[in-house]
Amino acid sequence: MQMKRDAALGLLILRVGAGLVFFLHGWQKIFGHDISFVKEMLTMAGWSLPDGLLWVVAIVELVGGIALLSGYFARPAGFVLALGMVVAVILFHAREGFFIVAVPNVPLAFGFEYHVILIASLLCVGFAGPGRWALGDRLGGGAAKGATDSLGASNAIAPRVSLRP
């Protein structure tokens, strides 16, 4: 059996998966627990960040997750979130090593293996764009009618709704 290749579907799955991770992390920081919980968790791990920066991180994660999930402003969100992950790795996770270790009788290590796959996913969205099934195309933010996107998919089928007068 031969499988049909569909880059737009693959990009949709990648974008929604990464978007869900960031949306839920931002939601948890803002609504699930308050920022003091996040600050306490970081302090226990030997890290310290001011409250204002924690709020910025939480809001960027929440809004960036929404952008990835919807496909609207997904490219800039991909780059901004990837940069945030690189900073997190450099400042906090690199000294813990590559692997995330959570086994009995071994101290928990917050390595950066998880961040590598997130950064790669975010850069894919940043460079390739959100793909065919993105809200940005539906709101007039995509390519011109009849053009093709970066994955070679025709945009002529997708209905255009313009919010401009």
Secondary structure, DSSP 8 states (H G I E B T S, - for coil): ------HHHHHHHHHHHHHHHHHHHHHIIIIIS-HHHHHHHHHHTT----HHHHHHHHHHHHHHHHHHHH-TTHHHHHHHHHHHHHHHIIIIIGGG-SSEE--TTS--EE-SHHHHHHHHHHHHHHHH-S-SS-HHHHTT-SS-TT-B-TTS-B-SSS-------
